[in-house]
Amino acid sequence: MKHERKWMYYMGLALVAAIWGANFGVSRKAMDTFDPVLFAFLRFSLSLPFFFLLLKIKEGSVGIPLKAAWKLILIGLVGVTGLEIAVMYSIKYTTLANASLLNVAPWPIFAALLGPLFLRERITSRLVVGGIAAMAGVCLIILGGSEGFDLSSEHMIGNLLALGISFVGALFNLACMPLMRQYSALRVSTWFITFGVIFMFPLTLHAWGKVDWGSLTGSHYTAIVYNVLICTVFAFVVWNASMFKIGAARANFFRYVVPASAVAAGYLFFDESISTWQLTGTVFMAAGLVWISLERREPAAPVITL
């Protein structure tokens, strides 16, 4: 990979993570109107025509072989339907600070540790040092907020669920990599989202009638468009293509940009304060990610089998 192009992929990962982080603010008001699972269904289902159109234009076909279908069905069920719903319930049963920390911080660590099951990516000393700095930074960003971290027993179910999301999410990313080696990141993304939407639809049946569709405002439609076109179509295409080129272990550390972006969105749109600890954490996180990005040695190619 040429050095200039490598930086393009790293910038793509950081941009997507910033977009996902800003989406906490964009979607916050929409949650007052939409059931969370219904909103997630709208996000992914409305994105599908764009994915198939892009796939047809770029690659000339949209199908997948049957031998890959069962893998994509499982990935869609776990990675789209399961994870999206689990995130909603983790927020419900614990604090937002707990959910943010446990959803985000361990994810790259699990990806690096579980990587040998799917890939031949090396864990280098630069990745370890940069990862520790970035993780310390994201902990300061989240814990430096007003809520702090709460280990009381009433939040234990939500805490365990949030930690499980990090573990399963890392497996989800890693399971996609060998398929992307065979069928392209765009084709894999299109089809696991398709299957995820199919499994998610029955879980929304109770929610459609609860929405006063006639009272939707421009802000609701803006939130939907942002989620569909920016957070899903653009973000999934760029993230998965960049992750495939950079490697899952390195790419997933860029998820640490998500909470920093969420804090910035809260400051810009909701007049939330930013503490000195959060600013310090942002510096640590950015330094760790830059240190990882300066790695000149390339990760080995993914193993083809699942």
C-alpha positions in Angstrom: 0.0 0.0 0.0 1.5 3.4 -0.9 2.0 5.8 2.0 -0.3 8.5 0.5 -3.1 6.0 0.0 -2.6 4.6 3.5 -3.2 8.0 5.0 -6.4 8.3 2.9 -7.8 5.1 4.5 -6.9 6.3 8.0 -8.6 9.6 7.4 -11.6 7.7 6.1 -11.8 5.7 9.4 -11.5 8.9 11.5 -14.1 10.7 9.4 -16.6 7.8 9.7 -16.1 7.5 13.5 -16.7 11.3 13.8 -19.9 10.9 11.8 -21.1 8.1 14.0 -20.3 10.1 17.1 -22.1 13.2 15.9 -25.1 11.0 15.2 -25.8 10.7 19.0 -26.8 14.3 18.8 -28.6 14.1 15.5 -30.7 11.2 16.6 -31.4 12.2 20.2 -34.5 14.3 19.3 -35.7 11.6 16.9 -35.9 9.1 19.7 -38.7 11.2 21.3 -40.9 10.3 18.3 -39.7 6.9 17.0 -39.3 3.6 18.8 -35.5 2.9 18.8 -35.8 -0.4 16.9 -38.1 1.2 14.3 -35.7 4.1 13.8 -32.8 1.6 13.3 -35.0 -0.3 10.8 -35.8 2.9 8.9 -32.1 3.7 8.8 -31.0 0.4 7.3 -34.0 -0.5 5.2 -34.0 2.9 3.4 -30.3 2.6 2.7 -30.7 -0.7 0.8 -31.7 0.8 -2.6 -28.6 3.0 -2.5 -26.3 0.0 -1.6 -27.7 -2.1 -4.5 -27.5 0.8 -6.9 -23.9 1.5 -6.0 -23.1 -2.2 -6.3 -24.7 -2.5 -9.7 -22.9 0.6 -11.0 -19.5 -0.3 -9.6 -19.4 -4.1 -10.1 -22.1 -4.8 -12.7 -24.0 -7.3 -10.7 -25.7 -7.6 -7.3 -25.9 -11.3 -6.5 -24.0 -13.5 -4.1 -23.3 -17.2 -4.4 -25.2 -19.6 -2.2 -22.1 -20.7 -0.4 -21.6 -17.2 1.0 -25.3 -16.6 1.8 -25.5 -18.5 5.0 -22.4 -16.7 6.4 -23.9 -13.3 5.4 -27.3 -14.3 7.0 -25.5 -15.0 10.3 -23.5 -11.9 10.1 -26.6 -9.8 9.3 -28.5 -11.4 12.2 -25.8 -10.8 14.7 -24.1 -7.6 13.4 -27.1 -5.6 12.4 -30.2 -6.9 14.1 -28.6 -8.2 17.3 -26.1 -5.5 17.9 -28.4 -2.6 17.1 -31.0 -3.9 19.6 -28.4 -4.8 22.2 -27.1 -1.2 22.1 -30.6 0.2 22.8 -31.1 -2.1 25.7 -27.6 -1.5 27.1 -28.4 2.2 27.3 -31.8 1.3 28.9 -30.3 -0.8 31.7 -27.2 1.2 32.6 -26.0 4.8 32.4 -25.0 6.5 29.2 -21.4 6.8 30.4 -21.2 3.1 31.3 -22.7 2.1 28.0 -20.4 4.4 26.0 -17.3 3.2 27.8 -18.0 -0.5 27.8 -19.4 -0.5 24.2 -16.4 1.4 22.8 -13.2 0.9 24.9 -12.8 -2.9 24.8 -13.9 -3.4 21.2 -10.5 -2.8 19.6 -8.8 -4.9 22.3 -11.1 -7.8 21.5 -10.5 -7.3 17.8 -6.7 -7.5 18.3 -6.9 -10.5 20.6 -9.4 -12.5 18.4 -7.8 -11.5 15.1 -5.7 -14.7 14.8 -8.9 -16.7 14.6 -9.8 -15.0 11.3 -6.7 -13.2 10.0 -2.9 -13.2 10.0 -2.6 -9.7 11.3 0.5 -9.0 13.5 0.1 -7.2 16.9 3.1 -4.9 16.8 4.6 -2.9 19.6 3.5 0.3 17.9 -0.1 -0.9 17.8 0.1 -1.8 21.5 1.5 1.5 22.6 -0.8 3.6 20.4 -3.8 1.5 21.4 -3.1 2.0 25.2 -2.7 5.7 24.7 -5.9 5.9 22.7 -7.9 3.8 25.1 -6.6 5.9 28.1 -7.8 8.9 26.1 -11.3 7.6 25.4 -11.7 6.6 29.1 -10.9 10.2 30.1 -13.3 11.5 27.5 -16.2 9.4 28.8 -15.4 9.4 32.5 -14.6 13.1 32.5 -18.2 13.9 31.8 -20.8 14.7 34.4 -22.1 11.1 34.8 -18.9 9.2 35.6 -18.7 5.5 35.8 -21.2 3.6 38.1 -20.5 0.0 39.2 -23.6 -0.3 41.4 -25.5 -3.6 41.1 -28.6 -2.0 39.6 -26.5 -1.3 36.4 -24.9 -4.8 36.3 -27.1 -6.2 33.6 -26.6 -3.2 31.3 -22.9 -3.2 32.0 -22.5 -6.8 31.1 -24.6 -6.3 28.0 -22.5 -3.4 26.9 -19.3 -5.4 27.4 -20.8 -8.2 25.4 -21.5 -5.8 22.6 -17.8 -5.0 22.3 -17.0 -8.7 22.2 -19.6 -9.6 19.6 -19.0 -6.5 17.6 -15.3 -7.3 17.3 -16.2 -10.8 16.1 -18.7 -9.3 13.6 -15.9 -7.1 12.1 -13.4 -9.9 11.9 -15.9 -12.3 10.3 -16.5 -9.8 7.5 -12.9 -9.6 6.5 -12.4 -13.0 4.8 -15.6 -12.4 2.9 -14.5 -9.0 1.7 -11.4 -10.7 0.4 -13.6 -12.7 -1.9 -16.6 -10.6 -2.8 -15.6 -6.9 -2.1 -16.5 -4.8 0.9 -19.4 -3.2 -0.9 -21.0 -6.5 -1.8 -20.6 -7.9 1.7 -22.0 -4.8 3.3 -25.0 -4.7 1.0 -26.0 -8.3 1.8 -25.4 -8.4 5.5 -27.4 -5.3 5.9 -30.2 -6.8 3.7 -30.4 -9.9 5.9 -30.2 -7.8 9.1 -33.2 -5.7 7.9 -35.2 -8.8 7.2 -34.6 -10.1 10.7 -35.3 -6.7 12.2 -38.7 -6.1 10.5 -40.8 -8.4 12.7 -39.5 -6.6 15.8 -40.9 -3.3 14.5 -44.5 -4.4 13.9 -45.8 -3.0 17.3 -44.2 0.4 16.7 -45.5 1.6 13.4 -48.9 2.6 14.7 -47.5 4.6 17.6 -45.9 7.2 15.3 -47.9 10.3 14.4 -46.6 10.4 10.8 -48.5 13.5 10.0 -46.7 15.5 12.7 -43.2 14.8 11.6 -41.1 17.9 11.1 -38.1 18.9 9.1 -35.8 17.9 11.9 -37.2 14.3 11.9 -36.6 14.0 8.1 -33.2 15.5 8.5 -32.3 12.9 11.1 -33.5 10.1 8.9 -31.7 11.4 5.8 -28.5 11.8 7.9 -28.8 8.3 9.2 -29.5 6.7 5.9 -27.1 8.5 3.5 -24.3 9.6 5.8 -24.2 7.2 8.8 -25.1 4.1 6.8 -24.4 4.3 3.0 -21.4 6.5 3.1 -20.1 5.4 6.5 -20.4 1.6 5.9 -18.8 1.8 2.4 -15.8 3.9 3.6 -15.3 2.1 6.9 -15.4 -1.5 5.5 -13.3 -0.6 2.5 -10.7 1.2 4.8 -10.8 -1.6 7.4 -10.1 -4.2 4.8 -7.0 -2.2 3.5 -5.7 -1.2 7.0 -6.6 -4.4 8.9 -9.3 -4.9 11.5 -7.1 -4.5 14.6 -5.8 -1.1 13.5 -9.1 0.1 12.1 -11.1 -0.6 15.2 -9.0 1.6 17.4 -10.4 4.5 15.3 -13.8 3.8 17.0 -12.3 5.8 19.8 -13.1 9.0 17.8 -16.8 8.2 18.3 -17.2 9.4 21.9 -15.0 12.4 21.3 -17.2 13.4 18.4 -20.3 12.8 20.5 -19.0 15.1 23.2 -18.3 17.8 20.5 -21.8 17.4 19.1 -23.3 17.8 22.6 -21.2 21.0 23.1 -22.2 22.5 19.7 -25.9 21.5 19.6 -27.0 21.0 23.2 -24.8 23.5 25.1 -23.2 20.7 27.1 -19.9 21.5 28.8 -16.5 20.0 28.0 -14.3 19.3 31.0 -10.5 19.6 31.2 -10.3 15.8 31.6 -12.2 15.4 28.3 -9.9 17.8 26.4 -6.9 15.9 27.9 -8.4 12.6 26.8 -8.9 13.9 23.3 -5.2 14.7 23.1 -4.2 11.3 24.3 -6.6 9.6 21.9 -5.5 11.6 18.9 -1.8 11.0 19.8 -2.4 7.2 20.1 -4.2 7.0 16.7 -1.5 9.1 15.0 1.1 6.8 16.4 -0.8 3.7 15.1 -1.2 5.4 11.7 2.6 5.9 11.4 3.1 2.1 11.2 5.0 1.5 8.0 4.9 -2.3 8.1 1.7 -3.7 6.5 -0.6 -6.3 8.1 -0.6 -9.7 6.4 -3.5 -10.6 4.2 -6.7 -12.1 5.7 -7.2 -15.8 5.7 -9.8 -16.8 3.2 -11.7 -19.3 5.3 -14.3 -18.6 8.0 
